[in-house]
Amino acid sequence: MDKTGQNNGEVDIESGEVMAKSKVRKKLARTHKDYWKERVERIPYRDKVSGERLAAGEYSIRLTHQKRREYFALHSANRKIAGDKAKEIYSSLKVNGWDATLAKYKPSAEAAPEIETVGDLIEEAKKVSEVTLNTLNQYCGALRRIVSSIRGIDSDDRKKYRPGGSDWQVKVDKVKLSVLTSDKVQAWRKRQLEGLNPAKRKRKEMSVDSTLNRVRSIWKHSGLPSPFEGLKWKATVKRFQPTVDAVTLLYWAEEELREQEPEQFKAFTLCLFLGLRRKEADCLAWGQIDFERGKVRIETTEHFKPKSDNSEREIPIQESLLPQ
């Protein structure tokens, strides 16, 4: 659930299942009166100035059918009325297909795909993505990088990936997503690694595969068949290689902090033993630590927002640490 209070998900017409987070909901028959009422949503949009995700006033429904996705405005702020309308659209799509359903319930769209270009996909991702604005900007930069390379749209401007627009971004954003096919993505990856010695190839491979993973993360919002289907590459998360002996570090912390700075010693011990990410540790507040339950909550606070909803979690504190 995001800060707009919505449980985001979309309905797959073939299976009738709500995908992603909504799978945890209790399953109801599609003919049940509450089935669609529970699946409509106020699709949030991202404020262009603040970057904050805000809820729309009226409900919508997102439907997926035959590898195509569209959302339909339901023109009602009443959940029951919106649910009835969603059921009506679903029934039409199941029986009549996309063309007839779009013509009746979304005439402005006709039969054309809603998301056709790089710019369309980026705008859609800004509306519905649940990652932080910084992470989303990384996804957008990765998408533009691959598309520009495949289409040969070059630029010497070092600031071309920064948010805010540039001539290069305008050109790339007009490119149709159909340019990204499995063959072209595979060929692009191969070109990036050609002629490198083993050491440089290993480093470059991590960078290239990280770019592909970012593009795959934003592509899911297109509703189009994935050009990454069947492509395999290694995980890009590099195994942590410590450069400091943790035992020695703990020894000196006990010597210098336990008596003189007990609160700092607590913070140091928690961060060392709980495996917190750097920003999680830097922004951790005492209010997130429940010593009675032996838990640390990683959650959105005044000073910190996790990378995604999945990053919000509770971490158990080892019993041996509690007396500390």
N, C-alpha and C positions, 0 to 999 in steps of 0.2 A: 504493500500500500504506500503511495507517495503522499506528499504533503497536501495534495488536493483532495485526499480522502477517497481516491478511486482505486478499485481493484482492476487493473488493466488486463485485458485479454481479448482474444478474437475467436470467432466461432468458425471451425472448419466444417464446411457444408457436407463433405463426404461422410465424415464421422459424427458430426453433430457435437464434437467435443470442443470445450473451451481450451485453448492452448495456453502455454506458459503458466503464469502464476495462478490463473483461475482454475487449474486442474484440481486444486485442493477443495473446490466447492463440492457440496453434495450433489451427486448425479440425479437429475430429474429427466423424465421423458420429455422429448421435444414438444409433445402435445400438452404437457402440464402447463397450467396457467401461470405458474411462477418461473418456468424455465427461462423465458426471454426477459422477464422483469429483472432477474438477477444478472443478466448479461449485458444489458445496455449500460452505457457509461457516459460521463461527461468528459469527453476526450480533452485532455489538457493541452494548452499551447504555451510556448515559451515567450515571455515578454522580451522584446528586442532590446530594451534599455537595461533592465535589471538582470535579465537572464533567468528570472524566477519562473517556475512552471505554475500556471494558473488554470483553474477549472473553467470550462465553458458553462454557460447558463442552461443550455438544453442538452438532452441526451442524444447520443449517436450509437450506431452499432457497426462493428467491423466484421465483414464476412469474407471467408476464403473459399474459393471453389475453382477446381481445375487449375491449380497453381497460379491463380490470380486473386488479388485482394483489393477490396474497395471498402470505403466507409460510407455510410448513409446517414445523413442528418434526419432525425426523427421529429424535429420541430415541436418538442414538448419538454417542459421541465417536470412533468409528472411521470414518475417511473412506470406506473402501471400502463398509462396510455402509450408511453414510448415502447414498453415491452410488447404490447399488442401490435403496434406498427412494425416492430422488428420481426415478429412472427409472420406477419403478412408478407414482408419482403423476402424472408427466408423461404417461405412456401413458393413464392413466385420464382425465385432463383432456382430452387430445386426442380420445379416443373418446367419452367420456360427458358432457363439459361440466362446468360449475362445480357445479351442484346435487348431482349424484351424487358427484363427487369430494370436495366439502366434507363431505357427509354421512358418507362413509367414512373420510376421512383427517383431518378437522378437524370432528368432529360438533358441538362447542360453537359453531362459527361458523355452521352451517347455511348458508342461502343469503344471509344478510345481509352487506352490505359490511362489511369490517373497520373502515374509517375513515369515519365518518359526520359527525362534528361538528368544529368548529374545535379543540376541546380534544384530540380524537382525533389530528388531524393534527399538532398541536404535540408531543404525546407521541411519535408515531412519528418525527418529525423529530429529536427529542432522542436517540432510539435509534440512528438510522442516518446522520444528517448528518455530513459530514466537515469542515464549516467550524468556525471557532472559536466558543466559547460566546458571545462578544460579538456576532459576526456573526449567529449563530442567534437571539439575542434581538432583533436588529433585524428579522429576517424575521418573527418572531412578532408584534412590535409593528405591523408593516406590515399583516399579515393581519388582526389585530384592528381596526386602524383602518378598513380598507375595509368589513369585515363590520359593524362597529358603525354606520358611516355609512349603509350600505344599509338596515339594520334599524332605524335610529333609536334606538339605545341610547346615550344621552348621559351624560356625566359631567364635572363641573367639577374633579375631582381631578387635579391636575397630575402626580401620581405614578402615574397609572393604567397607564402603559406599562412601569413598572419590574417586573423579575422579582420573584416572591414572592407574587403574587396580590392581588386586591382584589375588592370586590363587582362592579365593572364587568367585570373579567376573567372572573369566574365566569359572569356573564350572557352575555358574548360567546362564551365557550368552549362553551356549550350550543347555540349556533346551528348548524344543519345546513349542511354545505358546499354543499348544493344551492341555497342562496340566491345563490351566486356563479355567475351566468350571463354569457355574453358581452354580452348586451344591458344587463344591470344594471351590469357593469363599465364599459362604454362610457358609459352614462348618468352614472355616478359621476364619471368623468374629466371629462366635459363640464360638470357642475355646479361642479367645483372651479375651472374656468377662466372661468366666465361673469362678465361685467361688469367685467373687469380691463383697465386700460390696457396698451398693448403692453409696456412695461418690466416691470410687475408680472406680466403674463401669462407672459413669458419665464421669470422666476424661479420662478413657481408651477409652470409646466409641467415644469421640471427636477425639482422636489420631488415632484410627483404621479407622474411617470414613474419616478422612483427607487423610490417606494413600490410601484408595479406590478411593477417588476423584482424587488423583494425577495419579493413575494407569489408571483410565478411561480417563484422559486427554491425556496420551501418547498412549493409545490403539487405538485411532481414526486414528493413522497413519499406523496401521497394515493392514487395508482393510479387516479384518476378522470379522465375527459375534461377537458381544460384549457379553462377559460372564457376563456383568452387567445388561443386558436387563431384566427388570422386578424386579430387586432388588431395594429396597428402604431403605434409611437411612436418618437420620436427617441432616439438613444443618450444616456444621462445622464452620461457621462463628460465633464466639462468640459475643454476644451483648456487646458493649463497656460499661464498668462500670467506670464512672469517679471517681477518688479519690481526686480531687481538686475541690473546689467550683469555677466555672468559673466567677461568679459575683465578688467574692472577689479578684480573680486573676486579673480581668480587672481593679478593683478599684486601686490595688497597682501598676499596670502597668501605669495607668494614673498619679498616684502620682509621680512615679519614672522616667518614660520614656518620657511622652508627651513633656515636656519642655526641659529636658536635652539631650535626645536621640530620637528626632522625627522620624528618619528613622527606628530605632529599634522598636519604638511604632507602626509604620505603618505595619512592618513585623509581629509583634506579633498579631495585630488586624486582619490582613488578615488570618493568619493561624488559629486563634481561631474561626473565624466566617465562614470560607469557608470549614471547615471539610477536610483539606488536610491530606493525609497519611504522616507518619513521614518523609520518604525519599523525598517525593514531597516537603514538607515544607523545609527540610534541604537544598535541591538543587535548590530551586526556585530562579530565577534571576529576577531582576527588568524589564528586557526586555520582560518577559513573562506577565507582567501586563499592560493592556491597560486601563488607567484611563478614557480616552475619551469615549470609548465604554462600560466601566464598565465590563470588562471581564478579567479573568485570564486564560492563556493557559497552560495546562499541556501537554508537548510535549518532544520529544527527544532533548537534548541539549548536549553541550560538557561535562557536568558533570553528566547527568542523562538520563537514558533510562527507560520508563515505562515498567511495567510487560508484557504488550501485547499492540497491536495496539488499542484494545478497551479501554485501559486506557488513551489514548490520548483524551483530551476533553477540552471544554471551560466551565469555571464556572462563572456564573454571580455574580457580586459584589453587595451586597445590597446597595440601594441608600443611606441609612442612614450612610453607612460607607465612602462614597466618600468624604464628607467634611473633614473626619479625615486626 
